[in-house]
Amino acid sequence: MLVLILIAASSPFETVQVIEKRESPGVLFIDDRTNSMSIFDEDIHHATYQLLSVIGKPTVVTLKGDGTSLGDTILNYASANSSIVLVSDGNNNQGTTLEDSVRIVSRMGTRVYFVRGAVVHNDLSVEVVGEKNVVVGNENVFTVVVRSATIPADYDLVVSMDGNEIMRDSVHQITEEERFDVSFRSEDVGAHIIKAEIIPEGEDIHDENNVFYKSVYVVEKPKVLFITSTQQLSLIHI
């Protein structure tokens, strides 16, 4: 007994190699079928599933509707040392960002693979970018951003302020994103509406993103305390 105790104390553990074979490895297939995916070749969904099924049927999570929460889906279904295959356009407009979710699950040993199909339909969208609050009487510049899934694309761009047209142009776009600067000056304090609209000449699979409204609030010029070298104080408008 004493000899056995001494042997155990001198070699407290033994390394054993174990090979584990699973019938269905930990693979999660996130199948993005939200509305933004309608411009892509639908065969990519079936082809990806068939390829994954060769090594074992994956767990399938299907996303549908207008909103896409890719980041939240990854966080909710990820498990340690697993693999996630994501068929999507990468459009994540709800919840946790895609980048943050991938960063978090990677610490668990989870790998995320991104699959994107070929674009087979065109879709145009417009957006107005700029400050929400502006000063009365100042020249203000806003940027109208037009995005196109395929190029080239032809359309008419119309921008108005409170129903008054301030820009109209026929555009032949040769890049996926085009920016147009629009300036305006208002002497009326209060709320104003900027409307940007595109009228496509070719295919446009979704027309609900062809009009964009932006609310702008015009405020009075602020008063600033002005101190001169004679130490006289005065309030002036800038």
C-alpha positions as CSV (number, residue, x, y, z in Angstrom):
1,M,0.0,0.0,0.0
2,L,2.9,2.4,0.9
3,V,4.6,1.7,-2.5
4,L,1.3,2.4,-4.4
5,I,0.8,5.7,-2.5
6,L,4.4,6.8,-3.4
7,I,3.9,5.9,-7.1
8,A,0.6,7.9,-7.2
9,A,2.2,10.9,-5.5
10,S,5.1,10.9,-8.0
11,S,2.7,10.8,-11.0
12,P,-0.6,12.4,-10.0
13,F,-2.3,12.4,-13.4
14,E,-2.1,10.6,-16.7
15,T,-2.6,12.1,-20.2
16,V,-5.2,10.3,-22.2
17,Q,-6.0,11.1,-25.9
18,V,-9.6,10.7,-26.8
19,I,-11.1,11.0,-30.3
20,E,-14.7,12.0,-30.3
21,K,-16.9,11.6,-33.4
22,R,-20.3,13.3,-33.6
23,E,-23.0,12.3,-36.0
24,S,-24.0,16.0,-36.3
25,P,-21.4,18.6,-35.3
26,G,-22.4,21.9,-33.7
27,V,-23.2,23.9,-36.8
28,L,-25.8,26.7,-36.8
29,F,-27.2,27.8,-40.1
30,I,-28.7,31.3,-39.9
31,D,-30.9,31.7,-43.1
32,D,-31.6,35.4,-43.7
33,R,-34.8,35.6,-45.7
34,T,-35.8,39.2,-44.8
35,N,-37.1,41.6,-47.4
36,S,-33.6,43.0,-48.2
37,M,-32.5,39.6,-49.4
38,S,-35.0,39.6,-52.3
39,I,-32.4,41.1,-54.7
40,F,-30.1,38.1,-54.4
41,D,-30.1,34.7,-56.1
42,E,-32.4,32.5,-53.9
43,D,-30.5,29.3,-54.9
44,I,-27.7,30.3,-52.4
45,H,-30.0,29.3,-49.5
46,H,-30.7,25.8,-50.7
47,A,-27.1,25.2,-51.9
48,T,-25.6,26.2,-48.6
49,Y,-28.0,24.0,-46.6
50,Q,-27.2,21.0,-48.9
51,L,-23.5,21.5,-48.5
52,L,-23.7,21.6,-44.7
53,S,-26.0,18.6,-44.6
54,V,-23.1,16.5,-46.1
55,I,-21.4,16.5,-42.7
56,G,-24.6,16.4,-40.7
57,K,-27.9,18.3,-40.6
58,P,-27.3,21.8,-39.1
59,T,-29.6,23.6,-36.7
60,V,-31.5,26.1,-38.9
61,V,-32.7,29.5,-37.7
62,T,-34.7,31.5,-40.4
63,L,-35.2,35.3,-40.3
64,K,-38.2,36.9,-42.0
65,G,-39.9,40.3,-42.2
66,D,-38.7,43.9,-42.6
67,G,-36.3,44.1,-39.7
68,T,-33.0,42.1,-39.5
69,S,-31.4,41.4,-36.2
70,L,-28.3,39.3,-37.2
71,G,-26.3,40.3,-34.1
72,D,-28.9,39.3,-31.6
73,T,-29.6,36.0,-33.4
74,I,-25.9,35.1,-33.3
75,L,-25.7,35.9,-29.5
76,N,-29.0,34.0,-28.7
77,Y,-28.1,30.8,-30.5
78,A,-24.3,30.6,-30.3
79,S,-22.7,27.9,-28.2
80,A,-19.0,27.3,-27.2
81,N,-16.7,25.9,-29.8
82,S,-19.4,25.8,-32.5
83,S,-19.7,27.1,-36.1
84,I,-22.2,29.5,-37.4
85,V,-22.9,29.8,-41.2
86,L,-24.7,33.0,-42.1
87,V,-26.4,33.4,-45.5
88,S,-27.2,37.2,-45.6
89,D,-26.5,40.5,-47.2
90,G,-25.1,41.7,-43.9
91,N,-27.9,44.3,-43.4
92,N,-28.3,44.5,-39.6
93,N,-30.8,47.2,-38.7
94,Q,-31.9,46.1,-35.2
95,G,-30.3,45.2,-31.9
96,T,-26.6,44.3,-31.5
97,T,-24.3,45.1,-34.4
98,L,-22.9,42.2,-36.4
99,E,-19.3,43.2,-35.6
100,D,-20.0,43.2,-31.8
101,S,-21.7,39.9,-31.8
102,V,-18.9,38.2,-33.8
103,R,-16.4,39.6,-31.4
104,I,-18.2,38.3,-28.4
105,V,-18.8,34.7,-29.6
106,S,-15.3,34.4,-30.9
107,R,-14.1,34.5,-27.3
108,M,-16.2,31.3,-26.8
109,G,-14.3,29.6,-29.6
110,T,-17.2,30.0,-32.1
111,R,-16.4,30.7,-35.7
112,V,-18.8,32.7,-37.9
113,Y,-18.8,32.2,-41.7
114,F,-20.5,34.6,-44.0
115,V,-22.1,33.6,-47.3
116,R,-23.5,36.1,-49.8
117,G,-25.2,35.3,-53.1
118,A,-25.0,37.1,-56.4
119,V,-27.2,40.2,-56.9
120,V,-29.8,39.4,-59.6
121,H,-32.2,42.3,-59.1
122,N,-31.7,46.0,-58.7
123,D,-33.0,48.2,-55.8
124,L,-32.5,51.9,-55.2
125,S,-32.8,53.8,-51.9
126,V,-32.4,57.5,-50.9
127,E,-31.4,59.1,-47.6
128,V,-30.9,62.6,-46.3
129,V,-27.9,63.2,-43.9
130,G,-27.4,66.4,-41.9
131,E,-27.9,68.3,-38.7
132,K,-31.3,68.1,-36.9
133,N,-31.0,71.6,-35.5
134,V,-29.8,74.6,-37.6
135,V,-29.5,78.4,-36.9
136,V,-31.9,80.8,-38.6
137,G,-30.4,82.8,-41.5
138,N,-27.3,80.5,-41.9
139,E,-26.5,78.6,-45.0
140,N,-27.0,74.9,-44.2
141,V,-25.8,72.0,-46.3
142,F,-27.4,68.6,-46.3
143,T,-26.2,65.5,-48.2
144,V,-28.6,63.3,-50.2
145,V,-27.3,59.7,-50.5
146,V,-28.6,57.4,-53.2
147,R,-27.6,53.7,-53.2
148,S,-28.0,51.2,-56.0
149,A,-27.6,47.5,-55.7
150,T,-26.5,47.2,-59.3
151,I,-24.9,49.7,-61.7
152,P,-25.3,51.6,-63.8
153,A,-28.7,53.1,-62.7
154,D,-30.8,55.9,-64.1
155,Y,-33.3,58.0,-62.1
156,D,-34.6,61.5,-61.5
157,L,-33.7,63.1,-58.1
158,V,-36.1,65.7,-56.6
159,V,-35.4,67.5,-53.3
160,S,-37.9,69.9,-51.7
161,M,-38.2,72.0,-48.5
162,D,-41.7,72.4,-47.1
163,G,-43.1,71.5,-50.5
164,N,-40.9,73.9,-52.4
165,E,-38.6,72.3,-54.9
166,I,-34.9,73.2,-54.3
167,M,-33.2,70.6,-56.6
168,R,-34.1,68.4,-59.6
169,D,-31.6,66.4,-61.6
170,S,-31.5,63.4,-64.0
171,V,-28.8,61.1,-62.8
172,H,-26.8,58.3,-64.5
173,Q,-25.2,56.6,-61.5
174,I,-22.1,54.5,-62.1
175,T,-21.2,53.7,-58.5
176,E,-23.1,51.9,-55.8
177,E,-23.4,55.1,-53.7
178,E,-23.7,58.6,-55.0
179,R,-23.8,61.8,-52.8
180,F,-25.4,65.2,-53.6
181,D,-25.0,68.3,-51.5
182,V,-28.1,70.5,-51.1
183,S,-28.0,73.9,-49.4
184,F,-30.8,76.1,-48.1
185,R,-31.3,79.1,-45.9
186,S,-34.3,79.7,-43.7
187,E,-35.5,82.9,-42.0
188,D,-38.4,81.2,-40.3
189,V,-37.8,79.7,-36.8
190,G,-39.5,76.3,-36.2
191,A,-39.9,72.9,-37.8
192,H,-39.3,72.3,-41.5
193,I,-39.4,69.1,-43.6
194,I,-36.9,68.1,-46.2
195,K,-38.1,65.6,-48.8
196,A,-35.9,63.6,-51.1
197,E,-37.4,61.4,-53.8
198,I,-35.9,59.3,-56.6
199,I,-37.9,58.2,-59.6
200,P,-36.1,55.2,-61.2
201,E,-36.2,54.5,-64.9
202,G,-35.2,50.9,-64.7
203,E,-35.8,47.9,-62.3
204,D,-36.4,48.8,-58.7
205,I,-37.7,45.9,-56.6
206,H,-38.7,47.9,-53.6
207,D,-40.3,51.3,-54.1
208,E,-40.9,52.0,-50.4
209,N,-37.4,53.3,-49.9
210,N,-37.6,55.8,-52.8
211,V,-38.8,58.7,-50.6
212,F,-37.0,60.0,-47.5
213,Y,-38.3,62.7,-45.1
214,K,-36.0,64.6,-42.7
215,S,-37.3,67.0,-40.0
216,V,-35.1,70.0,-39.3
217,Y,-35.7,72.6,-36.5
218,V,-34.5,76.1,-37.2
219,V,-33.6,78.0,-33.9
220,E,-32.7,81.6,-33.1
221,K,-29.1,82.8,-33.2
222,P,-27.6,82.3,-29.7
223,K,-26.3,85.2,-27.6
224,V,-22.6,85.1,-26.8
225,L,-20.8,87.0,-24.0
226,F,-18.1,89.2,-25.6
227,I,-15.2,90.5,-23.5
228,T,-13.0,93.2,-24.9
229,S,-9.5,94.4,-23.8
230,T,-11.2,97.3,-21.9
231,Q,-13.1,94.6,-19.8
232,Q,-16.5,95.8,-21.0
233,L,-19.1,93.0,-21.2
234,S,-21.7,92.8,-23.8
235,L,-24.1,90.2,-25.3
236,I,-24.0,89.9,-29.1
237,H,-25.6,87.6,-31.7
238,I,-23.2,85.5,-33.8
